[in-house]
Amino acid sequence: MSRELVVAAAQMGPVERKESVESVAGRMVSLVERAASRGSQLVVFPELAAVPFFPHWVIDDRQELLAYYDLDEPVGRAPDVFRRARELGIAIVIGYAERTEQNRLFNSNALYDKSGELILKYRKVHLPGFGTPQEAEHQLLEKRYFEVGDLGFPVAEWSGTKVGLAICNDRRWAETYRAMALQGAEIVCLGYNTPVHTPHLPEIDTLTNFHNHLAMQAGAYQNSMWVVGVAKAGVEEGVEQIGGSAIVAPSGEVVAQATSQADELISAEIDLDMVTRYRRDIFNFAHHRRPEHYGIIAQPSSGVVSE
Ligand code: CDV
């Protein structure tokens, strides 16, 4: 029996500070409805989906900062999104800023099944940027506003498959996909907020879209898995972010791709047996991987010569 699923990526346009919570939730509900109308079993939202990407600026006031976080789960900020997903019988992945009961702060991603039950939570491991403000056209203060995730790269069974979650910068690191593939993940869902311009490295501005797809396509192919990558796109609080949300097959091919910088739903019918075939014939980890010969160093120097 073939194993097929319809999955959707709900790319979002900018979420500006002045936009009301209700308005953002309304946009997300509309994306859930579009996903359901295409027969999707899963819809994936971006990193920090329902709030502006606040690491792009300095926030000194603690209460102002905490307003962007949800206590443990994102359901409270956007209850209508979860209610509509339950009504339509569709699972969702949603990125959010998590505040725990102990006031620990994480950049998190969570998978809820069609009944609204939390299936899997992930806390971002690879936090880019800095802990202190820089001289730059925009900030990248993830290390100031979040702790490094403490859950590893967990994988959960869902709907006859195994799913893993990642967030934005994670997609650039080979270990992200491999850690989940070794646990049997067949789909990795991730959201991103990626500026077109990288401060202090203008030479890569023209490569931003290329690197986005290169990383996800390589991750998918080298680990024989489906990757659903979803952007928060467009100009948000003065920072221009890429779109290019994509659903990538275990072959490395992009099977669906967003074309706008706004709210846009893309979807694809994905064949999970493709994972099985690639892992059996090409990337058969048990038979061909040789980790005992890799000599991997857990924490090497950054490789920057001036360090
Ligand atoms: N939100 C992110 O993790 N963004 C990073 C940018 C800043 C490099 C990314 O990898 O896309």
Residues whose N, C-alpha, C, O or C-beta is under 5 A from the ligand:
A	BS01	CDV	P128 C168 N169 N193 T194
